[in-house]
Amino acid sequence: MNLLHRLVPPALVALSVGACGGNDSSGCPAGFILCPANNTCVLSVADCGTGPGGGSVLDCGGEMVDTSIDPAHCGACGTVCGDGFVCTAGVCACPAGQTDCGGTCADLDSSAVNCGTCGNACTGGAVCSLGGCTTSGCGAGLTLCGSDCVNLMEHGDHCGACDSPCTGGATCTAGACTGCGAGLTECGTPPTCVNLLVHNSNCGACGVVCSGGSVCENGTCTAPESPCAENQYLCDGTCVNHNGLNCGGCGIACHAGEVCTATGCEGPTVVECDPTNNPTTELCGQWDRLGVGCSEYIYQNNRWNDAAASQSLCATVTGTSFTISSSGLNVSTSGGPAAYTSYFKGCHQTTCSDATKSKLPIQVSALSSATSSWSFSTAGGSFNVSYDLWILPGSGATYSDVSGGTELMIWLDRSGVQPVGSQSATATIDGTSWAVWTGGGYSGAKVISYVRSSATNSVTNLNLKAFIDDAVSRGQASSSNYLKSIEAGFEIWNGGQGMKTNSFSASVN
C-alpha cells in the first residue's frame, strides 16, 4: 500500500441500528448539504429551491443563502447592505417608516440630523419632534432617545424603551416586539421568525424537531431522498446492499440460520452451528461479506477504493478458503488499492465476528498470546499479501474513529508497491528479518509496517504478539490501547484473478 491508501479512509459500512446516514457537523445525513436559508437538508444546491423570502437559493462561497432577504448577499453574492438597511426582494432598502439619507436610514419624524427632510439638522439644543425642530422638548407621546424624539410604542429601534430594537423580522406594536414577516412564525426564546414549512427545529409547529436524519418538508418531517439505488441503504455515507448484514436497514444483521427476505430476517433465531459446514458461496458485491466457521471469522470483498462501484471482483468462498475467481480491478499504484479482500477476526469498523470466539477486543497490556497460520498463493498484478492489525483507543468492540491508534501491517509478499511512509529500521522477529516502515495514517492513526526480507506463501503459528510488542517498544503503539481485529488478505491495485487463501486461522489469549 502507499501513502494515499492510509490518508483516505476505507468506506465505513455502519452495522448498528440508527447509524444509517449518520449526521455530520451541519446536522444533515452524510452525503447531503444544509440550506441555511430554509434549514433543510438536500442532495445539491439546485435542490435548495426557494428560500423563506421567496428568492432562489445560491451558493455564496460555500454558504447557501436566499439572496432576496440576506443583507450580506442582497440580490447577488457579496452585495452587503449598509448599517440599518434591510434586504427586501433582493434590494438594500431602509425599513418601513425610514428614509435613505445619503446612505443612512433616518426617521424624518425624529432624527435630529435629518428632521423633516434629509440634511435638515436641529441646532442650538433643539430636538426633532414630529418632523420639526423645537426647543420645547419632545411632543406628547414621544420620548427623547439620544437626540431623537421617538414613539416607544411603535419605533423599531426603541421599542418600549430607548435602544431596545426589534430583530428577526418582528415589529414594534404597543411597545413590544411582535409578529414576523409573511410566511414566518415567531418561535423560541428569544423569539426567532421561522418558516414552519421547512424549518427542521420547528416543523409544522414551534418546537417540533425533525430527528433521525429526517428533514422538514411542507410542515412534516420526512426522510430525505436517498442517493442510493433501489434495494440499497445510505450508511455512513456509503450505499450498501440489502443483505444479511443490512436486512431492512443499516446494521440490521440476521442471526445464524436466518435468511434475509424482502420483509426482513426470517427463520430461527437460535440454531446449532457446525463450524465445518461451510457451503461454497460466490460473492461479487462491493461490500459483500460472509461469516464462516460459525462466524468465528468473516470474509469480505471490501472494494473500499471503488467509489463509483464501477470495477469488479468475485470470490468463491468455502469456509476459511477463498479464491478470487474474477477481477476487473485496475487503479493507479500512485493511490490506494482498489480492494483489501480478506478474512478478519474481531471487528472491521462496525462489523464483528463472534466475540466469544475472537476474544477481541483485548487491551494490549493484557494480551498473553496472539498467533496465526496462513497459506496462500498469488497471481500477476500489483498487490501485497498482508496482515492488518488495528490497535485503537477504547474498550468498545466496534470503531469508526482511529485517532490516537495504530494500524500494524505485516507484509509477507508484494509486487510493484511499497508501504506508507519510509523505512526506519530493521528487526528480527519470530526468527525472520523484517524491514520496518513507519508513517502517518488517516484520522491521526500511526502506521507501522513490517516487510519480510524474503517473500513467503505460508506461515505457521506466526507470533503476532511479538510484532505488537516491537511496535510498542518503538513508540508506534500504546499498551493501553486495544487490539480490535486481526485481518489477513490481499491488497490489490490491479489484477488479482487466481489469488487464493488456502487456509487461515488466528488465536488470541
N, C-alpha and C positions, 0 to 999 in steps of 0.2 A: 504494500500500500504506500501511497505517497502522502505529502502534506495535506493536500486538499481533501483526502479521504477522512481525515480526522478533524478538519476545520468545519466541514459541512456535516451536521448530524444525520444519522440514518432516520428515515421517516418513522415516526412513532405510531404504532398501532395500539390505541388505547383499548384495554380489555377490562375496564372497570365500569360499572353501571354509572351513567351520567357523564362519562368522560368524552363522549362523542361531541365534537365541536366545542372543545374547551375554550373559554373566553380568553382573549388577550387583554393587554392593558387598557384598550379602548372600551372594554365591556362587550365587544362583539365576538361571535364564534370565529375560530381560526379560518382564514380564507375570505372573510368579509371585512368591509370598511365601515367606519362610522360617519354618518352625515350629521355634523353638529347642528346644521340649520334646522333639522326636524328630529334629531335624536333617534334615528333609525339605523339599522344595520343592513347593508346591501352588498351585492357582489361587485359592483363597479360604480364609478362616479356617475355614469349615464343613468343608473337606476335611482339616484337621489331625487330625480324628478323636480317637483315644485316644492319650494320651501314654505314656511308659515306666512311669509309676506306675499306669496303669490308669484315670486320670481324663480327662475331656473337656478339650480344649484351648480356652482362652478368649483373647480379645483384651483385654489389660490395658494400656490406654494406648499401643497400638501394638506391644506385645510379646506374642507368642503363648506362653502358659505352660500347663503341666499343674498345675492348682490342687490336685491330690491330693498333690503332693510338693514344690511350690515354697514355700520358707519366707518369701518376700516376698509371696506371694499364696496363702495357705493356705486352701482352701475357698471363697475368693472374692477378687476383685481388691482389692488394698490391705490385706488382712489379713496383718500381719507377725508372724512368730514371734519371741519374745524370744531373747536370747543363750543359747546352749546348747540351745535347743529345736529339734526337727526337725518337719517336716510329714509326717504319716502319715495316709493316707486322708482328706486334707482337714482334719485336726485337728492343732493345735500340741500336741506332747507331748514328754516327756523321752525320751532314748534308753533302750534296754533296759538294766536294771540301775540306773537312776537314778529319783529321786522328785522330784515337783514340791513344793518347799517355799516357798510364798508367792511364786511367780514365778521361782524359781531352781531349776535342776536340780541335785540333790545325790546323791552316792553315800553312803547311810547307813552303809555299812561303813567309810568312810574320811574323811568330811567332819568337820573339826574344829568346825564351827559347826552341823552337823546330824548328830550322832553317834548312830546307832541310831534316832532319831526326829527329825522336823523341829523345829528350835529348841533342841535339846539341845547346847549349846556346851561344849567341853572348855576348862577354865581351869587356871591355876596351872602352866602348862608342860606339861600333859597333852596327849597326842595321841590321835586316834581310830584304834583298831585293831580290826577285825572287829566294828564297831558298838558298841564300848565305849571310854570314856575311860581312859587308862592313862598312868602316869608312867614306866613301864619301857621305853618305846620301841616301835617297831613290832614286831609279831609275826613269827614265822618266815615267810619268803617274801614279806614286804612291805617296801616302800621308802618312806622319808619324802620326799614331793614337796611342798615348801612346808610346809603344816601338816597334810597328809593322808597317811595310810598306804595305799599302793596296791600292787596286784599288777601289776608291769610286764609280766607275761606275758599279761595279758588286759584291761588297762584302756585304754579307747578314747582317753582324753586323755593318757595316759602310756604309750605302747606301746614297750617295750624300753628306754625312758629317760624321765626326767621331761620334761614339756612336749613330747612327741612325739605329737600327736594323729593318729588315722586320719581320712581325708577321703574324699569321693566314694563313700560307702556301704560302704567297706571296714571290716572288723572286725579286732580285735587277737587274733591267735592265735599262741601260743608266742613272744610278744614281737615279732611282725611284723604289719604291716597287710596283710591278705589278704582276697580274696573281695569280692563285691558282692551287692546285693540280688537278689531273684528276677527272672529275666529279663534280668539285666545281666551283662556280662563285663568283666574288667579288661584295659585296653589302654593301651599307651604308657608313656612315662617323663616326668614322674612318672605313676603309674598313674591312669587315669580309668575309672569304671564307665560303660559304654555299652550300648545295646541294638543288638546286631548285626543285627537285622531291619530297622532303619530308619536307622541311622547312616551318613551319606554318606561319612565318612572311615574307617569300619570296617564295611564292608558284607559280612555273612556271616562275616567273619574279621577279626582285627585287622590294620590296615594296608592293607586293600583300599579304595581311594579311587574313588568314582564321579566320572567326568570327562565333559567334553563336553556339559554340561547334563543328564546323567542323574541320577536320584535312586535311593536305596536303598528297595526295596520287597520285603518278605519275604526279606531277605538277598541280593537280586540287584539289580544296577544296571540300571535300565530308564529309557527316555526318558519324561519326564512327558507327560501328556495335553495335547495342543495345544489352545488356544482357537480355532484357525482352522478354517474349513470344509474339507470334503473337497477334495482336489486343491489345497490351499494349504499354505504353509510359514510358520512364525513366524521372521522375520528381523529382528533388532534391534528387537523389539517390534512389528513390523508384519507383518500377514498378506499374503503376496504369492502370486500365481497361479503354477501350474506352467506355464512357457512357455520360450521360447528363451533367456531371461536367467536363469531359475531352473529348470533342467530336471533333475528328480530330486532337487533340494535347493537350498539358498540359495547363490547365486553360481556355480552350475554353468552357464556360458554356452555355447551351441552356437556352433561356428565357422561362418564364412560358407559357405553351401551345405548345412549340416546342418539336419535337421528334428527338432524336439522331439517324441518319441513317449511313450507311457505308460511305456516302459522306459528312456528317456533319449535323448541326441542320436544321431541316425543319419544316415549319408551321408558323403560325402568330407570329410576334414578340411582339405584344401587344394584350392581351386578358383580358376580365373581369374575375376577380378571386373571387370565392365563398369560403371563409375560412372554411365553413362546408363541402365542397366537397373534401373528402379525401379517395379515394378508397383504399381498403386493398391491400398491396403490401408485397411480401416476398423478403427479401434481404439476400443474402448469401455470397457476395463477401467480401474480407478482408477490403476494403476501401469503401464499398457501403454506399451511403448517399441519403437522400430523404428530400426535402423541404415539409413542411406541414403548414396548416393554411395560405395559400398564402405566403409561405416562411418566416413567422414570426419566425418559428423555423426550425431547421434542425436535423433530426435523423441521427446517424452514427453508423455503426458496430464497426469501429475503433479497429481492431485487431492489434494494433501497435507493440506489442511484439511478433509477429509471423513472424520473419524474413524469415523463409523458406516457409511461406504460406502453411504449412502442416497441420494446425489444422482447425477446422471448427466451424462456428456459423451461424445460420439462425434466423432471427427475422421477425415476422409478424407485420407490421406497419399499423395502421389506425389513421391518424391524430396524436394527442398527446397521443396516447396509443400504446404501443408495448409489444409483448410477445416474449421471446426467445423460439422459437419452437423446436430448437435442438442445442446441444452444444457438441463439441468434444474438448473443451479447457482443457488443463491439463499441467501446468507448475509448477515448484517448487516455494513454497512460500518464498524461500530464495532469489528470484529475483523479477522482476517486474511482474505485472499481464499480462495475455495474451491479455486482451482487456479492454477498457473502453467504453462499449455500452451505448449510452447516447443521450439525446437531448441537443442542445445548442442554445442560443440566443446571437447574436453578431457575433464574428469571432472565429473560431478554426483555428489558424495559418492563412492560406490564403483563407479559405472558409468562406463566410459570409452569414448570413441571411439578410432579407430585412432591410436596415439601417433605413428607415423611421419608421418601426415598432419597431425595437430593441432599438433605441435611443442610440446606442453604436457605438463607444467608447465615454465615458464621463469622464472628469477629476474628480478625487475623491473629490477635494475641491468644485466642483460644483454640486455634487450629493446630491439631496434632499431626495430621497427615492429609495429603491430597495427591492422588496418583491417577494416571490414565494410561490406557493401552489403545493404540490406533493403528490400523493397517489400511493403506490406500494405494491408489495408482493414479497417475496423471496423464494428461494428453497435451497436444500442442496449444499454443496461445500465450497470452500474458497473464500471469497468475502468481499467487503464493498459496502454500499449504500451511495453515497456521492454527494454533490455539489462540483464543481471545478470552482473557480473564478480566472481569470487571470488579475492582476493589473500590468501594464507594462509601461515603458517609451514610449514617442512619441504619437502624436495625430492620427497617421495613423490607419486605421481600421485593416488591416492585420498585422501579425507579424511573424517573424522567429527567432529573437534574443530576448531572455528573460533576458539578462544580466541587472542587476540593478532593476529587477522587483520582483514580489511576486506571488506565487501560493497559494491561500487561499482555503482550503478544509473544508467542513462541513460534518462530518460523522454521519449519522442517524442510521446506523446499521452496524454490521460486524460479520465475522466468521473466526477465525483462522489467522488473520493478524492484523498488527498494523501500525500506520503512520510512516513516515520518522522522524528520529531524536529521541528525548526523551521528556517526559512530563516535562514542565517547570512551569506550573501554573494551576489553575482552575479559571473559570469565570462563572458568571450568566448573560446570555444574552437571551433576549426575554422571561424571566420568567423560563428558564431552566438552569440547571447546566451542564457545559462542561469542559472536560479535555483539556488543551491547550498544544499541541505538537509543537516544533519548530526544524528546521534543515535546512540543505542546499540542494538545488536542483541542476539541471544541468545548465550549462552555466551561473553561477553566480546568479541565482534566489534564493530568500529565499522561504522556505515552512513553512507555519503555518497551523496546522490542529486543528479543534475543534471537539472533540469526545463526543457525547451525553452521559450523565451519565446513561440513560436508553434508550434502543432501541425503535424506533417507526416505524410505517409503513405509516405515513402520517403527513404532516404539512400544516397549513393553514395560508397564509399571513406571512410566516416566514420572519423576519426582517433581510435581508441580509446586509443592510447598517450598522446595529449595529455590525455585525462581522467585517466589513471593518474598522469601527471606532475603534474597540478594537485593531485590528492589527496595525493601525497607532499609537495608544497610546503606544503600546509595542515596537515601532521602527521596526516592522516587515513589514511595508508597508509605502509608501510615499503618502501624499495627493496631490503631484504634478504629480503623475503617473495617468494612465488612466485605468478605468475598461473596458477591451476589450471584455469579454464574461462571460456569466453565463451558466454553464453546469451542468447537473444532470443525473446520471446514475449509472451503476453497474461496479465496477472494479472486474474482475473475474480471479482467478488463475486456478481453476478447478470447474467443474460442471456448474451450471447456467441455465440448461434447466428448463423452467417453470417460471423463473423470469419475472415479469410483471410490467410495469408502467401503472397504470390505467388512470391517468390524470396528466398533467403537465402544468404550466403556470408561467410566470415571468413578472414583470413590473418594469420599470425604469423611473425615472423622475429627 
